[in-house]
Amino acid sequence: MHLNWQPSPSRMRNNNSKVTADRKYREVIRCATELEEAGIKFMQADGKSLFDMKFENGVIKFPRLNIDDDSDPFWRNLIVYEQFSSKDDTLNYVTDYMNLMECLIASPKDVELLCQHRIIKNRIGDDQVIANIFNTIGFFLVLSPESYYSQLFYDVNKHCSRRWNRWMAKLRYTYFNNPWALISFLAALFLLLLSFVQTLFTVLPFFEKR
């Protein structure tokens, strides 16, 4: 059964090289709602395997994850198999995937966000139950030195750490989060431009006389 839960061959080839950059950028990432506030977007992607996630141009693309009443025990059995039956770190795809999802889901709001983007199909019905599944499953994870998603963690954290991306995310979250905030921002910008033009026409005659 575990052999059926693997990344696509092309993704496995692309992931052969290990990330050697600063470790602080590849250990954890923030939860989904915080990443969205930081300017990261989420998108459902077509993939041959559930594990074929990628991060491009500020967007994390996920194959869809269906969650029902049987998902939790099924995942735990696969994790136990990886933790105790395999000595090869490269086979810990389920463990690394669950660690990624445990980082992304800290509360029901994170589940709701991922459901809105069609990344999670909630067949249980309660966002809190799904959040609890991932919050508790993290207690059983023994991570390998190099996660299968080290590159994704690194790229996401580097994107969020860039000053320009942080500034743009804060601008969108503060002023473009709803229509009234956008209208207020545009009105303030218009008044600023109007004040600049008025000042310009006030000082122009002085320089023309000289």
Solvent accessible surface area in square Angstrom, and as a share of the most:
residue,aa,sasa,rsa
1,M,150,0.67
2,H,15,0.07
3,L,143,0.71
4,N,128,0.66
5,W,57,0.20
6,Q,45,0.20
7,P,6,0.04
8,S,13,0.08
9,P,92,0.58
10,S,56,0.36
11,R,38,0.14
12,M,65,0.29
13,R,156,0.57
14,N,115,0.59
15,N,35,0.18
16,N,111,0.57
17,S,92,0.59
18,K,113,0.48
19,V,14,0.08
20,T,129,0.75
21,A,35,0.27
22,D,74,0.38
23,R,116,0.43
24,K,133,0.57
25,Y,45,0.17
26,R,31,0.11
27,E,88,0.39
28,V,97,0.56
29,I,11,0.06
30,R,105,0.38
31,C,18,0.11
32,A,0,0.00
33,T,36,0.21
34,E,79,0.36
35,L,1,0.00
36,E,80,0.36
37,E,78,0.35
38,A,13,0.10
39,G,13,0.12
40,I,1,0.01
41,K,128,0.54
42,F,9,0.04
43,M,95,0.42
44,Q,63,0.28
45,A,20,0.16
46,D,147,0.76
47,G,42,0.41
48,K,195,0.82
49,S,14,0.09
50,L,33,0.17
51,F,2,0.01
52,D,24,0.12
53,M,1,0.00
54,K,99,0.42
55,F,34,0.14
56,E,73,0.33
57,N,152,0.78
58,G,7,0.07
59,V,20,0.11
60,I,1,0.00
61,K,47,0.20
62,F,1,0.00
63,P,10,0.06
64,R,80,0.29
65,L,6,0.03
66,N,78,0.40
67,I,0,0.00
68,D,55,0.29
69,D,113,0.58
70,D,103,0.53
71,S,11,0.07
72,D,32,0.17
73,P,72,0.45
74,F,59,0.24
75,W,4,0.01
76,R,62,0.23
77,N,102,0.53
78,L,8,0.04
79,I,3,0.02
80,V,81,0.46
81,Y,102,0.39
82,E,2,0.01
83,Q,39,0.17
84,F,167,0.70
85,S,72,0.47
86,S,21,0.14
87,K,207,0.88
88,D,69,0.35
89,D,72,0.37
90,T,75,0.44
91,L,58,0.29
92,N,14,0.07
93,Y,12,0.04
94,V,0,0.00
95,T,0,0.00
96,D,3,0.02
97,Y,3,0.01
98,M,0,0.00
99,N,13,0.07
100,L,1,0.00
101,M,0,0.00
102,E,53,0.24
103,C,20,0.12
104,L,0,0.00
105,I,0,0.00
106,A,62,0.48
107,S,37,0.24
108,P,44,0.28
109,K,143,0.61
110,D,0,0.00
111,V,0,0.00
112,E,83,0.37
113,L,13,0.06
114,L,0,0.00
115,C,36,0.22
116,Q,122,0.54
117,H,64,0.29
118,R,134,0.49
119,I,2,0.01
120,I,3,0.02
121,K,74,0.32
122,N,34,0.18
123,R,143,0.52
124,I,46,0.24
125,G,63,0.60
126,D,67,0.35
127,D,41,0.21
128,Q,83,0.37
129,V,59,0.34
130,I,0,0.00
131,A,0,0.00
132,N,68,0.35
133,I,15,0.08
134,F,0,0.00
135,N,47,0.24
136,T,55,0.32
137,I,0,0.00
138,G,20,0.19
139,F,167,0.70
140,F,124,0.52
141,L,25,0.12
142,V,110,0.63
143,L,84,0.42
144,S,13,0.08
145,P,91,0.57
146,E,45,0.20
147,S,22,0.14
148,Y,23,0.09
149,Y,1,0.00
150,S,6,0.04
151,Q,85,0.38
152,L,9,0.04
153,F,2,0.01
154,Y,47,0.18
155,D,44,0.23
156,V,0,0.00
157,N,23,0.12
158,K,60,0.25
159,H,32,0.14
160,C,5,0.03
161,S,43,0.28
162,R,129,0.47
163,R,195,0.71
164,W,167,0.59
165,N,29,0.15
166,R,116,0.42
167,W,138,0.49
168,M,49,0.22
169,A,4,0.03
170,K,146,0.62
171,L,29,0.14
172,R,95,0.35
173,Y,112,0.42
174,T,68,0.39
175,Y,91,0.35
176,F,82,0.34
177,N,98,0.50
178,N,70,0.36
179,P,95,0.60
180,W,194,0.68
181,A,22,0.17
182,L,68,0.34
183,I,94,0.48
184,S,70,0.45
185,F,51,0.21
186,L,93,0.46
187,A,50,0.39
188,A,60,0.46
189,L,75,0.37
190,F,126,0.53
191,L,112,0.56
192,L,121,0.60
193,L,100,0.50
194,L,94,0.47
195,S,61,0.39
196,F,129,0.54
197,V,65,0.37
198,Q,128,0.57
199,T,78,0.45
200,L,74,0.37
201,F,134,0.56
202,T,95,0.55
203,V,60,0.34
204,L,70,0.35
205,P,62,0.39
206,F,117,0.49
207,F,124,0.52
208,E,136,0.61
209,K,175,0.74
210,R,206,0.75
